[in-house]
Amino acid sequence: MAPTLFVAIALAVLVLALLAFSRATQLFVGKFERGAFKLERGRCPPRLLDELADIARLERLDGVRLSVVSEAGLPRVTAQGAISDGQLQQIRNVVGRFDVARIRRGGRRA
């Protein structure tokens, strides 16, 4: 087997393993659009979805992508888009009231 082919195969396997690992820690992904929250991937308890929808409506969030992953056994929230530090902190406070196991059990699936 040529060395370059071996390196290419090893690199592809590594990338696939990293992608699989990142998906394993991902709890859910959603998007705030026009004051509403839409779950795009993963599971989320209905009560958490309702609270995120309330924040979306009250804060008039639009064009913000939300990602929640499991990190060290706790949910970690990241957001991309037009969102203030205060709005992001509100979301972190709400998500932080739910443990990882409860989010994984979810209820609603994207």
C-alpha positions as MATLAB code, in Angstrom:
seq = 'MAPTLFVAIALAVLVLALLAFSRATQLFVGKFERGAFKLERGRCPPRLLDELADIARLERLDGVRLSVVSEAGLPRVTAQGAISDGQLQQIRNVVGRFDVARIRRGGRRA';
ca = [
       0.000    0.000    0.000;
       1.403    3.400   -0.938;
       2.309    5.622    2.039;
       0.119    8.505    0.816;
      -2.909    6.230    0.519;
      -2.310    4.931    4.032;
      -2.075    8.489    5.385;
      -5.256    9.494    3.550;
      -7.176    6.527    4.954;
      -5.872    7.150    8.487;
      -6.845   10.817    8.244;
     -10.350    9.953    7.004;
     -10.845    7.513    9.890;
      -9.705   10.158   12.364;
     -12.095   12.764   10.965;
     -15.009   10.316   11.103;
     -14.156    9.392   14.703;
     -14.047   13.059   15.744;
     -17.355   13.731   14.006;
     -18.976   10.760   15.727;
     -17.646   11.913   19.105;
     -18.943   15.460   18.647;
     -22.389   14.125   17.740;
     -22.339   11.869   20.813;
     -21.961   14.860   23.111;
     -24.506   17.011   21.268;
     -27.838   17.193   23.096;
     -29.787   19.416   20.722;
     -29.573   22.189   18.164;
     -32.252   24.745   17.424;
     -32.854   28.108   15.860;
     -34.583   31.243   17.049;
     -36.552   32.777   14.180;
     -38.972   35.693   14.337;
     -39.577   35.306   18.059;
     -40.019   31.520   17.996;
     -37.748   28.571   18.772;
     -37.540   25.594   16.429;
     -35.767   22.378   17.402;
     -33.616   21.209   14.480;
     -31.732   18.200   15.860;
     -31.752   16.121   19.023;
     -34.210   15.750   21.881;
     -35.541   18.376   24.237;
     -38.034   18.153   27.123;
     -41.311   19.944   26.321;
     -40.959   22.214   29.356;
     -37.509   23.372   28.205;
     -38.841   23.966   24.683;
     -41.656   26.065   26.129;
     -39.235   28.159   28.171;
     -36.945   28.692   25.177;
     -39.980   29.741   23.134;
     -40.900   32.241   25.882;
     -37.404   33.748   25.769;
     -37.564   33.902   21.970;
     -40.882   35.737   22.098;
     -40.012   38.124   24.934;
     -36.541   38.956   23.585;
     -37.669   38.933   19.923;
     -34.760   36.720   18.933;
     -34.239   36.174   15.215;
     -31.515   34.389   13.288;
     -29.815   32.895   16.334;
     -28.590   29.297   16.256;
     -28.440   27.515   19.621;
     -26.364   24.435   20.377;
     -26.416   22.484   23.645;
     -23.766   19.831   24.297;
     -22.830   17.681   27.247;
     -19.528   18.783   28.763;
     -18.230   17.218   31.970;
     -21.738   15.928   32.683;
     -23.376   19.361   32.410;
     -25.228   21.023   29.537;
     -23.155   23.723   27.832;
     -24.894   26.337   25.701;
     -23.397   28.154   22.735;
     -25.114   30.514   20.335;
     -24.304   32.094   17.018;
     -25.987   35.172   15.639;
     -27.375   38.451   16.913;
     -27.682   37.762   20.632;
     -26.577   39.859   23.591;
     -24.655   38.531   26.576;
     -27.738   39.087   28.740;
     -29.994   37.097   26.405;
     -27.476   34.270   26.222;
     -27.239   34.234   30.014;
     -31.043   33.925   30.261;
     -30.877   30.889   27.992;
     -28.002   29.387   30.003;
     -29.980   29.868   33.218;
     -32.996   28.066   31.780;
     -31.009   25.198   30.229;
     -28.921   24.845   33.397;
     -32.013   23.844   35.379;
     -32.150   20.623   33.325;
     -29.522   17.923   33.796;
     -28.021   16.060   30.840;
     -29.971   12.854   31.500;
     -33.266   14.733   31.524;
     -32.425   16.485   28.264;
     -31.367   13.189   26.648;
     -34.657   11.582   27.671;
     -36.251   14.610   26.133;
     -39.659   14.052   24.788;
     -39.825   16.005   21.606;
     -37.460   14.982   18.888;
     -36.465   17.197   15.994;
];
